Amino acid sequence: PPRDEHRGLAVLVAIALIPRATCFDIVTCTGIPRRTVLDILKKLQALGADIGRGNAKRHGYYVVNDAGVYDIDKAAKILAKNFPAVTKNIKNVARTRSGEI
């Protein structure tokens, strides 16, 4: 799984690319523990990313309303270069999820 600053990029890219991304989706794709994903979400929001929560109950999902200082396309390229397996996992879940909607 990604480390340090790449973890934030992995979480942001997963939320941006996976329709109605759940915490479980993010954990599954990135290999980052659930508690750490939640901490990263707080840090991303502190850095200006507007990450919304849909259906805020137990089975809610996340959406990127505004990436703030982050460029999603650039972040996805950096992630793909450094962690191709994580990028592949994200794209697979995104494809699967797109078919469900």
C-alpha positions as CSV (number, residue, x, y, z in Angstrom):
1,P,0.0,0.0,0.0
2,P,1.1,3.6,-0.5
3,R,2.8,5.5,2.2
4,D,2.8,9.1,3.4
5,E,1.8,11.7,0.9
6,H,0.9,9.0,-1.6
7,R,-1.8,7.8,0.8
8,G,-3.6,11.0,0.5
9,L,-3.4,10.9,-3.3
10,A,-4.7,7.3,-3.3
11,V,-7.7,8.2,-1.2
12,L,-8.5,11.3,-3.2
13,V,-8.2,9.5,-6.5
14,A,-10.3,6.5,-5.3
15,I,-13.1,8.9,-4.2
16,A,-12.9,10.8,-7.5
17,L,-12.9,7.8,-9.8
18,I,-15.2,5.4,-8.0
19,P,-18.9,6.4,-8.2
20,R,-20.3,6.5,-4.7
21,A,-17.1,5.3,-3.1
22,T,-17.6,3.8,0.3
23,C,-14.9,3.5,3.0
24,F,-14.8,-0.2,2.3
25,D,-14.1,0.5,-1.4
26,I,-11.2,2.8,-0.5
27,V,-9.8,0.3,2.0
28,T,-10.1,-2.5,-0.5
29,C,-8.5,-0.6,-3.4
30,T,-5.6,1.0,-1.5
31,G,-4.8,-1.4,1.3
32,I,-4.9,1.5,3.7
33,P,-6.6,0.6,7.1
34,R,-10.1,2.1,7.7
35,R,-9.0,4.3,10.6
36,T,-6.2,5.7,8.6
37,V,-8.5,6.4,5.6
38,L,-10.7,8.5,8.0
39,D,-7.7,10.4,9.3
40,I,-6.5,11.1,5.7
41,L,-10.0,12.4,4.8
42,K,-9.7,14.9,7.7
43,K,-6.2,16.0,6.5
44,L,-7.4,16.4,2.9
45,Q,-10.3,18.6,4.1
46,A,-7.9,20.6,6.2
47,L,-5.8,21.2,3.0
48,G,-8.9,22.6,1.2
49,A,-10.4,19.5,-0.5
50,D,-14.2,19.5,-0.2
51,I,-15.1,15.9,0.2
52,G,-18.8,15.4,0.7
53,R,-20.6,12.5,2.4
54,G,-23.7,11.1,0.8
55,N,-26.2,9.0,2.8
56,A,-24.3,9.8,6.0
57,K,-25.5,6.7,7.7
58,R,-23.5,3.5,8.1
59,H,-23.5,2.7,4.4
60,G,-22.7,6.2,3.2
61,Y,-20.3,7.1,0.4
62,Y,-17.9,9.9,-0.4
63,V,-17.7,12.3,-3.3
64,V,-15.1,15.0,-4.2
65,N,-17.0,18.3,-4.6
66,D,-13.9,20.3,-5.0
67,A,-10.3,18.9,-5.0
68,G,-9.0,22.2,-3.6
69,V,-5.2,22.5,-4.2
70,Y,-5.1,19.0,-5.8
71,D,-5.3,18.3,-9.5
72,I,-7.1,14.9,-9.7
73,D,-5.7,14.1,-13.2
74,K,-2.1,14.8,-12.0
75,A,-2.7,12.9,-8.8
76,A,-4.0,9.9,-10.7
77,K,-0.9,10.0,-12.9
78,I,1.5,10.2,-10.0
79,L,-0.3,7.3,-8.3
80,A,-0.2,5.2,-11.5
81,K,3.5,5.8,-11.8
82,N,4.4,5.0,-8.2
83,F,1.7,2.4,-7.3
84,P,0.3,0.8,-10.5
85,A,-1.4,-2.0,-8.6
86,V,-3.4,0.5,-6.5
87,T,-4.4,2.3,-9.6
88,K,-5.5,-0.9,-11.2
89,N,-7.6,-1.8,-8.2
90,I,-9.2,1.6,-8.2
91,K,-10.1,1.3,-11.9
92,N,-11.5,-2.2,-11.4
93,V,-13.8,-1.1,-8.6
94,A,-14.8,2.0,-10.6
95,R,-15.7,-0.2,-13.6
96,T,-17.7,-2.5,-11.4
97,R,-19.5,0.3,-9.7
98,S,-20.3,2.1,-12.9
99,G,-22.1,-1.0,-14.1
100,E,-24.2,-1.1,-10.9
101,I,-25.5,2.5,-11.3
